[in-house]
Protein backbone atom coordinates (compact mmCIF):
# COMPACT_ATOMS: atom_id res chain seq x y z
CA UNK A 1 0.00 0.00 0.00
CA UNK A 2 0.99 3.61 -0.48
CA UNK A 3 3.01 5.39 2.18
CA UNK A 4 2.11 8.81 0.79
CA UNK A 5 -1.03 10.87 0.33
CA UNK A 6 -2.30 10.77 -3.27
CA UNK A 7 -4.42 13.41 -5.00
CA UNK A 8 -7.99 12.16 -5.22
CA UNK A 9 -9.99 15.06 -6.67
CA UNK A 10 -10.61 18.77 -6.33
CA UNK A 11 -12.55 19.77 -3.21
CA UNK A 12 -15.31 21.28 -5.38
CA UNK A 13 -16.11 17.79 -6.71
CA UNK A 14 -17.35 16.59 -3.30
CA UNK A 15 -19.69 19.21 -1.80
CA UNK A 16 -21.44 18.52 1.51
CA UNK A 17 -23.69 15.47 1.16
CA UNK A 18 -21.86 14.15 -1.92
CA UNK A 19 -19.57 11.20 -2.49
CA UNK A 20 -17.04 10.27 -5.15
CA UNK A 21 -15.18 7.07 -5.97
CA UNK A 22 -11.93 6.45 -7.83
CA UNK A 23 -9.23 3.84 -8.11
CA UNK A 24 -5.93 4.64 -6.38
CA UNK A 25 -3.03 2.29 -7.04
CA UNK A 26 -5.45 -0.53 -7.84
CA UNK A 27 -7.72 0.08 -4.82
CA UNK A 28 -11.28 1.42 -5.15
CA UNK A 29 -11.74 4.28 -2.69
CA UNK A 30 -14.93 6.15 -1.79
CA UNK A 31 -14.74 9.63 -0.26
CA UNK A 32 -17.91 10.97 1.38
CA UNK A 33 -18.52 14.53 2.51
CA UNK A 34 -20.61 14.20 5.66
CA UNK A 35 -21.61 17.68 6.84
CA UNK A 36 -18.25 19.11 5.81
CA UNK A 37 -16.17 16.14 7.06
CA UNK A 38 -14.37 14.13 4.42
CA UNK A 39 -14.24 10.41 5.18
CA UNK A 40 -12.57 7.79 2.97
CA UNK A 41 -13.40 4.09 2.96
CA UNK A 42 -13.11 1.11 0.68
CA UNK A 43 -15.59 1.45 -2.17
CA UNK A 44 -16.19 -2.31 -2.06
CA UNK A 45 -18.51 -4.09 0.38
CA UNK A 46 -16.78 -6.69 2.55
CA UNK A 47 -19.67 -9.13 2.24
CA UNK A 48 -19.53 -10.16 -1.44
CA UNK A 49 -17.19 -7.53 -2.87
CA UNK A 50 -20.05 -5.54 -4.41
CA UNK A 51 -19.57 -1.80 -5.08
CA UNK A 52 -20.68 0.71 -2.45
CA UNK A 53 -20.55 3.61 -4.96
CA UNK A 54 -24.32 3.97 -5.16
CA UNK A 55 -24.96 3.19 -1.51
CA UNK A 56 -27.00 5.60 0.58
CA UNK A 57 -25.11 7.73 3.11
CA UNK A 58 -27.03 8.65 6.23
CA UNK A 59 -25.93 9.49 9.78
CA UNK A 60 -22.26 8.83 8.97
CA UNK A 61 -23.06 5.34 7.67
CA UNK A 62 -23.20 3.87 4.17
CA UNK A 63 -25.57 1.12 3.08
CA UNK A 64 -24.63 -1.50 0.53
CA UNK A 65 -27.11 -1.16 -2.35
CA UNK A 66 -27.01 -4.92 -3.02
CA UNK A 67 -27.70 -6.55 0.36
CA UNK A 68 -28.42 -3.62 2.69
CA UNK A 69 -25.48 -4.07 5.06
CA UNK A 70 -24.41 -0.79 6.66
CA UNK A 71 -20.89 0.38 7.53
CA UNK A 72 -19.68 3.15 9.83
CA UNK A 73 -17.82 5.70 7.68
CA UNK A 74 -15.51 6.67 10.55
CA UNK A 75 -14.42 3.20 11.65
CA UNK A 76 -15.40 0.92 8.74
CA UNK A 77 -17.26 -1.33 11.22
CA UNK A 78 -19.92 -3.62 9.73
CA UNK A 79 -23.17 -2.70 11.48
CA UNK A 80 -25.68 -5.08 9.85
CA UNK A 81 -25.79 -8.58 8.46
CA UNK A 82 -25.02 -10.05 6.05
CA UNK A 83 -21.70 -8.19 6.38
CA UNK A 84 -19.58 -9.27 9.34
CA UNK A 85 -16.17 -7.86 8.36
CA UNK A 86 -15.30 -4.15 8.40
CA UNK A 87 -14.31 -2.18 5.32
CA UNK A 88 -10.98 -0.35 5.18
CA UNK A 89 -10.81 3.31 6.17
CA UNK A 90 -8.21 5.75 4.88
CA UNK A 91 -6.70 9.02 6.06
CA UNK A 92 -7.92 12.12 4.19
CA UNK A 93 -6.54 15.62 4.07
CA UNK A 94 -7.15 18.78 2.07
CA UNK A 95 -4.17 20.55 0.54
CA UNK A 96 -5.10 23.75 -1.23
CA UNK A 97 -8.02 22.86 -3.50
CA UNK A 98 -7.25 19.11 -3.51
CA UNK A 99 -8.58 16.18 -1.51
CA UNK A 100 -5.79 13.69 -0.83
CA UNK A 101 -6.09 10.12 0.44
CA UNK A 102 -3.51 7.87 2.06
CA UNK A 103 -3.99 4.14 1.62
N, C-alpha and C positions, 0 to 999 in steps of 0.2 A: 504494500500500500504506500501511498504518497506520504512523504515526510513534510511536504510544503503545502501551503494554501494555494489553490488553483482558482483562477477567475472562472466564475460560473455564469454570470450575466450582469447587465446593468441594473442598478437598483430600481429604475423606473419600470422594469419588466415584471416586478413582483410588488404591486401596491398592496396595501392592507386588505386582507381577505383573499388574496390570490395565491396561487402556487405555480411552480414551474419545475419541469424535470429535464434532465440532460445526462448524458453519459460522460463520466470523468474517468480516464484511464481504465476503461472497460467496466466501470461500475455505474449502474443507474442510480442517480441521486435525485431526491425530491426536496425542494426548498419551499417551505410554506411561510407566508407572512401572517402571523396570528396577532392582530391588534398591534402592529408595529414591531413585533419580535420575529426575527428570522430564525427558523428552525430547520435543520437538514436531517433527513433520514433516508434509509434505503427506499428506493422507489418500487421495490419488489416485496410482496407479501411473503412472510416466512412459512405460511401454511402450504401452499402449492406453487409458490414462485409465480404468482399472477401479479400483473402491474397494479400499483396503487395510484397511478397518475390521475385517474378519474374518480378516485375515492372522495367522499364528502369529509370536509374538515369542519369540526364543531367542538367547541370547548377544549381546544388544544389536543384533540384526538383526530385520527384519520380512520375511516372505515374502508375496508376492502370492498370494492364494488362487486366482487364475484361471490364471496361467501359471507360477507357481513362482519368479519372479525374486525375489532377496533384495536388501534395501537396508540399509546401515549407518544405525542410528538417530542416531548422533552426527554423521555427515558428510553423510548422504543419498546417498552413493556407491552406484551400481548394482554389485552384486557378481556377478550371474549373468545370462546371457542368458535370455530374449530382451531384457531391459531393457539399454540402453546409456547412457541419460541418468540423472543423479541426480534425486532428489526434493528439494524445498525443505526446509530445516530452519529452525526458528524459535527465538528466545530465549524462555525460560520463567523465571518467578520465582514465588515464593510470598509473598503479602502477607497476613498474618493467617491466616485459614482459606481463602483463595482462591488458586487457580492462575491465573496471568495469562500471556498469550502475546503476543508482539510479532511482527507480520508483517513 
